[in-house]
Amino acid sequence: MTLRNFALLLLYCLIVVPAGLVAGLGRDPLRRGIDRTAATYWLAAGGARRRPKG
């Protein structure tokens, strides 16, 4: 393992991994919680739809 690879590994382990762990704590970006009162989980699509060229 070269010094460059070791430096990149160290950077990844000390900066990227903890940042991802902190960002993921306490919030659910995909809103995966169960809502027992909801009739459906579908979300209405917004915006105009374009027909494909062809």
MOPAC internal coordinates of N, CA, C and O (Angstrom, degrees):
PM7 1SCF
backbone

  N    0.0000 0     0.00 0     0.00 0    0    0    0
  C    1.4432 1     0.00 0     0.00 0    1    0    0
  C    1.5242 1   107.83 1     0.00 0    2    1    0
  O    1.2310 1   121.61 1   -52.18 1    3    2    1
  N    1.3087 1   114.53 1   127.82 1    3    2    1
  C    1.4611 1   118.36 1  -178.68 1    5    3    2
  C    1.5237 1   110.24 1   -81.96 1    6    5    3
  O    1.2310 1   121.30 1   -11.85 1    7    6    5
  N    1.3053 1   115.11 1   168.15 1    7    6    5
  C    1.4587 1   120.57 1   179.88 1    9    7    6
  C    1.5253 1   111.06 1   -63.96 1   10    9    7
  O    1.2310 1   120.52 1   145.03 1   11   10    9
  N    1.3252 1   116.60 1   -34.97 1   11   10    9
  C    1.4644 1   120.76 1   179.10 1   13   11   10
  C    1.5342 1   110.60 1   -65.16 1   14   13   11
  O    1.2310 1   120.28 1   135.02 1   15   14   13
  N    1.3094 1   117.08 1   -44.98 1   15   14   13
  C    1.4632 1   120.76 1   178.38 1   17   15   14
  C    1.5268 1   111.12 1   -63.58 1   18   17   15
  O    1.2310 1   120.64 1   139.51 1   19   18   17
  N    1.2996 1   116.38 1   -40.49 1   19   18   17
  C    1.4580 1   120.53 1   178.39 1   21   19   18
  C    1.5221 1   111.20 1   -64.25 1   22   21   19
  O    1.2310 1   120.19 1   139.31 1   23   22   21
  N    1.3244 1   117.24 1   -40.69 1   23   22   21
  C    1.4652 1   121.19 1   179.13 1   25   23   22
  C    1.5253 1   110.59 1   -65.01 1   26   25   23
  O    1.2310 1   120.00 1   139.22 1   27   26   25
  N    1.3244 1   117.61 1   -40.78 1   27   26   25
  C    1.4585 1   121.11 1   178.50 1   29   27   26
  C    1.5297 1   111.02 1   -66.79 1   30   29   27
  O    1.2310 1   120.14 1   139.86 1   31   30   29
  N    1.3055 1   117.35 1   -40.14 1   31   30   29
  C    1.4609 1   121.47 1   177.14 1   33   31   30
  C    1.5267 1   110.63 1   -63.18 1   34   33   31
  O    1.2310 1   120.64 1   136.29 1   35   34   33
  N    1.3055 1   116.39 1   -43.71 1   35   34   33
  C    1.4527 1   121.49 1   178.89 1   37   35   34
  C    1.5210 1   111.16 1   -63.34 1   38   37   35
  O    1.2310 1   120.29 1   136.84 1   39   38   37
  N    1.3225 1   117.05 1   -43.16 1   39   38   37
  C    1.4540 1   121.89 1   177.61 1   41   39   38
  C    1.5248 1   110.81 1   -61.06 1   42   41   39
  O    1.2310 1   120.55 1   136.44 1   43   42   41
  N    1.3075 1   116.55 1   -43.56 1   43   42   41
  C    1.4611 1   121.83 1  -179.88 1   45   43   42
  C    1.5298 1   110.59 1   -63.61 1   46   45   43
  O    1.2310 1   120.68 1   133.88 1   47   46   45
  N    1.3231 1   116.31 1   -46.12 1   47   46   45
  C    1.4623 1   120.43 1  -176.75 1   49   47   46
  C    1.5242 1   112.50 1   -71.01 1   50   49   47
  O    1.2310 1   119.63 1   149.43 1   51   50   49
  N    1.3103 1   118.32 1   -30.57 1   51   50   49
  C    1.4606 1   120.85 1  -175.72 1   53   51   50
  C    1.5242 1   114.03 1   -94.58 1   54   53   51
  O    1.2310 1   119.79 1   160.38 1   55   54   53
  N    1.3441 1   118.01 1   -19.62 1   55   54   53
  C    1.4621 1   120.12 1  -176.44 1   57   55   54
  C    1.5211 1   112.53 1  -118.99 1   58   57   55
  O    1.2310 1   119.92 1   127.20 1   59   58   57
  N    1.3180 1   117.77 1   -52.80 1   59   58   57
  C    1.4575 1   121.12 1  -172.34 1   61   59   58
  C    1.5295 1   111.89 1   -71.80 1   62   61   59
  O    1.2310 1   120.18 1   132.54 1   63   62   61
  N    1.3211 1   117.26 1   -47.46 1   63   62   61
  C    1.4692 1   120.37 1  -177.82 1   65   63   62
  C    1.5340 1   111.86 1   -63.70 1   66   65   63
  O    1.2310 1   118.97 1   130.22 1   67   66   65
  N    1.3321 1   119.57 1   -49.78 1   67   66   65
  C    1.4703 1   118.28 1   178.24 1   69   67   66
  C    1.5299 1   112.95 1   -63.02 1   70   69   67
  O    1.2310 1   119.85 1   143.80 1   71   70   69
  N    1.3251 1   117.90 1   -36.20 1   71   70   69
  C    1.4674 1   120.34 1   178.55 1   73   71   70
  C    1.5225 1   110.19 1   -63.56 1   74   73   71
  O    1.2310 1   119.77 1   140.18 1   75   74   73
  N    1.3063 1   118.04 1   -39.82 1   75   74   73
  C    1.4583 1   121.49 1   177.73 1   77   75   74
  C    1.5125 1   111.99 1   -67.48 1   78   77   75
  O    1.2310 1   120.39 1   141.77 1   79   78   77
  N    1.3100 1   116.85 1   -38.23 1   79   78   77
  C    1.4681 1   120.30 1   178.54 1   81   79   78
  C    1.5243 1   111.29 1   -67.65 1   82   81   79
  O    1.2310 1   120.20 1   137.72 1   83   82   81
  N    1.3122 1   117.22 1   -42.28 1   83   82   81
  C    1.4623 1   121.34 1   179.20 1   85   83   82
  C    1.5325 1   110.05 1   -67.28 1   86   85   83
  O    1.2310 1   119.87 1   140.10 1   87   86   85
  N    1.3130 1   117.86 1   -39.90 1   87   86   85
  C    1.4653 1   121.16 1  -179.81 1   89   87   86
  C    1.5175 1   111.56 1   -66.62 1   90   89   87
  O    1.2310 1   119.84 1   150.16 1   91   90   89
  N    1.3041 1   117.90 1   -29.84 1   91   90   89
  C    1.4528 1   120.78 1  -177.54 1   93   91   90
  C    1.5174 1   114.98 1   -87.88 1   94   93   91
  O    1.2310 1   120.14 1   167.41 1   95   94   93
  N    1.3094 1   117.33 1   -12.59 1   95   94   93
  C    1.4635 1   120.31 1  -178.37 1   97   95   94
  C    1.5239 1   111.09 1   -77.73 1   98   97   95
  O    1.2310 1   121.08 1   -47.31 1   99   98   97
  N    1.3084 1   115.53 1   132.69 1   99   98   97
  C    1.4480 1   119.58 1   172.04 1  101   99   98
  C    1.5087 1   116.71 1    79.62 1  102  101   99
  O    1.2310 1   119.28 1  -177.50 1  103  102  101
  N    1.2989 1   118.98 1     2.50 1  103  102  101
  C    1.4526 1   119.24 1   176.94 1  105  103  102
  C    1.5142 1   109.45 1  -144.52 1  106  105  103
  O    1.2310 1   121.10 1   -24.68 1  107  106  105
  N    1.2938 1   115.51 1   155.32 1  107  106  105
  C    1.4527 1   121.62 1  -177.81 1  109  107  106
  C    1.5251 1   108.47 1  -125.24 1  110  109  107
  O    1.2310 1   119.27 1   -88.43 1  111  110  109
  N    1.3152 1   118.99 1    91.57 1  111  110  109
  C    1.4655 1   120.74 1  -174.63 1  113  111  110
  C    1.5297 1   113.70 1   -64.16 1  114  113  111
  O    1.2310 1   120.03 1   158.58 1  115  114  113
  N    1.3193 1   117.55 1   -21.42 1  115  114  113
  C    1.4669 1   119.81 1   179.38 1  117  115  114
  C    1.5273 1   112.47 1   -94.76 1  118  117  115
  O    1.2310 1   120.34 1   179.67 1  119  118  117
  N    1.3130 1   116.95 1    -0.33 1  119  118  117
  C    1.4708 1   123.19 1  -179.41 1  121  119  118
  C    1.5268 1   110.57 1    49.70 1  122  121  119
  O    1.2310 1   120.57 1  -122.68 1  123  122  121
  N    1.3267 1   116.51 1    57.32 1  123  122  121
  C    1.4547 1   122.46 1  -176.09 1  125  123  122
  C    1.5179 1   114.04 1   -84.31 1  126  125  123
  O    1.2310 1   120.07 1  -175.21 1  127  126  125
  N    1.3178 1   117.47 1     4.79 1  127  126  125
  C    1.4604 1   120.25 1  -178.61 1  129  127  126
  C    1.5238 1   111.57 1   -67.55 1  130  129  127
  O    1.2310 1   121.00 1   -23.92 1  131  130  129
  N    1.3295 1   115.70 1   156.08 1  131  130  129
  C    1.4582 1   121.67 1  -179.55 1  133  131  130
  C    1.5204 1   108.85 1   -91.80 1  134  133  131
  O    1.2310 1   120.60 1   -54.08 1  135  134  133
  N    1.3206 1   116.47 1   125.92 1  135  134  133
  C    1.4547 1   122.51 1   175.41 1  137  135  134
  C    1.5178 1   107.97 1  -111.42 1  138  137  135
  O    1.2310 1   121.02 1   -78.80 1  139  138  137
  N    1.3088 1   115.66 1   101.20 1  139  138  137
  C    1.4622 1   120.48 1  -174.67 1  141  139  138
  C    1.5281 1   112.58 1   -71.18 1  142  141  139
  O    1.2310 1   119.85 1   162.86 1  143  142  141
  N    1.3349 1   117.89 1   -17.14 1  143  142  141
  C    1.4623 1   120.36 1   179.76 1  145  143  142
  C    1.5264 1   112.27 1   -89.27 1  146  145  143
  O    1.2310 1   119.73 1   168.54 1  147  146  145
  N    1.3247 1   118.11 1   -11.46 1  147  146  145
  C    1.4651 1   120.70 1  -177.60 1  149  147  146
  C    1.5212 1   110.91 1   -75.84 1  150  149  147
  O    1.2310 1   121.07 1   -42.68 1  151  150  149
  N    1.3259 1   115.57 1   137.32 1  151  150  149
  C    1.4613 1   120.27 1   176.57 1  153  151  150
  C    1.5263 1   110.15 1   -76.60 1  154  153  151
  O    1.2310 1   120.58 1   148.60 1  155  154  153
  N    1.3286 1   116.50 1   -31.40 1  155  154  153
  C    1.4568 1   121.19 1  -178.95 1  157  155  154
  C    1.5272 1   109.16 1  -152.37 1  158  157  155
  O    1.2310 1   120.58 1   -18.73 1  159  158  157
  N    1.2927 1   116.50 1   161.27 1  159  158  157
  C    1.4630 1   121.75 1   176.21 1  161  159  158
  C    1.5228 1   111.59 1  -105.06 1  162  161  159
  O    1.2310 1   119.98 1  -178.37 1  163  162  161
  N    1.3160 1   117.64 1     1.63 1  163  162  161
  C    1.4556 1   121.30 1  -179.79 1  165  163  162
  C    1.5227 1   109.87 1   -67.65 1  166  165  163
  O    1.2310 1   120.73 1   -38.81 1  167  166  165
  N    1.3314 1   116.22 1   141.19 1  167  166  165
  C    1.4520 1   122.74 1   174.46 1  169  167  166
  C    1.5168 1   108.26 1  -110.05 1  170  169  167
  O    1.2310 1   120.16 1   -41.30 1  171  170  169
  N    1.3261 1   117.30 1   138.70 1  171  170  169
  C    1.4586 1   120.80 1   178.56 1  173  171  170
  C    1.5213 1   109.77 1   -68.54 1  174  173  171
  O    1.2310 1   121.54 1   -44.00 1  175  174  173
  N    1.3255 1   114.66 1   136.00 1  175  174  173
  C    1.4623 1   119.86 1   178.03 1  177  175  174
  C    1.5173 1   108.87 1   -76.03 1  178  177  175
  O    1.2310 1   120.47 1   -44.58 1  179  178  177
  N    1.3041 1   116.71 1   135.42 1  179  178  177
  C    1.4617 1   120.24 1  -179.46 1  181  179  178
  C    1.5188 1   110.91 1  -106.90 1  182  181  179
  O    1.2310 1   120.94 1   -18.23 1  183  182  181
  N    1.2974 1   115.80 1   161.77 1  183  182  181
  C    1.4522 1   120.74 1   175.93 1  185  183  182
  C    1.5209 1   112.72 1    90.18 1  186  185  183
  O    1.2310 1   121.40 1   -14.91 1  187  186  185
  N    1.3073 1   114.92 1   165.09 1  187  186  185
  C    1.4622 1   121.62 1  -179.41 1  189  187  186
  C    1.5308 1   109.97 1   -77.40 1  190  189  187
  O    1.2310 1   121.12 1   -35.02 1  191  190  189
  N    1.2805 1   115.46 1   144.98 1  191  190  189
  C    1.4661 1   120.59 1   176.86 1  193  191  190
  C    1.5198 1   109.01 1  -100.59 1  194  193  191
  O    1.2310 1   121.22 1   -43.30 1  195  194  193
  N    1.2924 1   115.27 1   136.70 1  195  194  193
  C    1.4643 1   119.98 1  -179.26 1  197  195  194
  C    1.5041 1   109.23 1  -106.98 1  198  197  195
  O    1.2310 1   120.75 1   -39.11 1  199  198  197
  N    1.3044 1   116.17 1   140.89 1  199  198  197
  C    1.4405 1   120.41 1   174.97 1  201  199  198
  C    1.5206 1   109.70 1   -79.15 1  202  201  199
  O    1.2310 1   120.04 1   -40.73 1  203  202  201
  N    1.3085 1   117.53 1   139.27 1  203  202  201
  C    1.4696 1   118.83 1   178.50 1  205  203  202
  C    1.5279 1   111.35 1   -68.13 1  206  205  203
  O    1.2310 1   121.24 1   -35.46 1  207  206  205
  N    1.3192 1   115.23 1   144.54 1  207  206  205
  C    1.4552 1   120.42 1   177.10 1  209  207  206
  C    1.5138 1   108.58 1   -72.96 1  210  209  207
  O    1.2310 1   121.40 1   -40.03 1  211  210  209
  N    1.3101 1   114.93 1   139.97 1  211  210  209
  C    1.4463 1   114.26 1   179.67 1  213  211  210
  C    1.4263 1   115.66 1   173.78 1  214  213  211
  O    1.2310 1   120.10 1   180.00 1  215  214  213

